[in-house]
Amino acid sequence: MPEPVSGLLIRPEVRWDHAFTNNRPFIAQRDNNAFTLGADAVLTF
């Protein structure tokens, strides 16, 4: 790989949150589940 790309680290994240209570804290109080997709990148030099 080229030198700048060899120091690139991409870290994906998938997250599921669930409220085990009777309230609905997610999506404007309409749901007790929430999914989040995210990623970050680290470039070392």
C-alpha positions in Angstrom: 0.0 0.0 0.0 1.1 3.6 -0.4 2.7 5.1 2.7 -0.3 7.4 3.7 -2.8 4.6 3.4 -0.8 2.0 5.4 -1.3 4.1 8.6 -5.1 4.3 8.2 -7.3 2.4 10.6 -11.1 2.5 10.2 -13.1 1.3 13.1 -16.8 0.6 12.5 -19.4 0.4 15.3 -22.9 -1.1 15.4 -24.8 -0.5 18.6 -28.2 -1.7 19.8 -29.8 -0.1 22.9 -32.9 -1.5 24.6 -34.8 -0.2 27.6 -36.0 -3.0 29.8 -38.5 -0.8 31.6 -42.0 0.2 30.7 -41.0 3.6 29.4 -40.0 4.4 25.8 -36.9 6.6 25.9 -35.9 6.5 22.2 -37.2 8.2 19.0 -39.3 10.9 20.8 -40.7 8.5 23.3 -42.2 6.1 20.7 -39.8 3.1 21.0 -37.8 1.1 23.5 -35.1 0.1 21.0 -32.5 2.2 19.2 -29.8 1.2 16.6 -26.8 3.3 15.9 -24.3 2.9 13.1 -21.0 4.8 13.2 -17.4 4.7 12.3 -14.2 6.5 13.0 -10.8 6.7 11.4 -7.3 6.9 12.9 -4.4 8.1 10.7 -0.9 7.6 12.1 2.0 9.4 10.7 
